Amino acid sequence: FHAMDTLQRNGYDLARAMATLVPQGGPVLCRDEMEEWSASEAMLFEEALEKYGKDFNDIRQDFLPWKSLASIVQFYYMWKTTDRYIQQ
């Protein structure tokens, strides 16, 4: 619906409609939070998750004190979309 609305607001000019969706100066690339986690940190997270469940405060305190709580929670929700989550 958003795409159709944008197209209509721009007189069905596809190039103009697409330009309104891109910020001034070009597209902004977002870093994936998963990039900031090493393989060993991911393994620590999985070990902590097995021990504490979703008690992210305990996970941070005992396993990943250098990570912020927000980073751990974001990683959890991204991790749930991976094959590793399905295997567990």
Helices and strands as residue ranges (DSSP letters): H 2-9, H 14-21, G 33-36, H 39-52, H 56-62, H 69-79, H 83-87
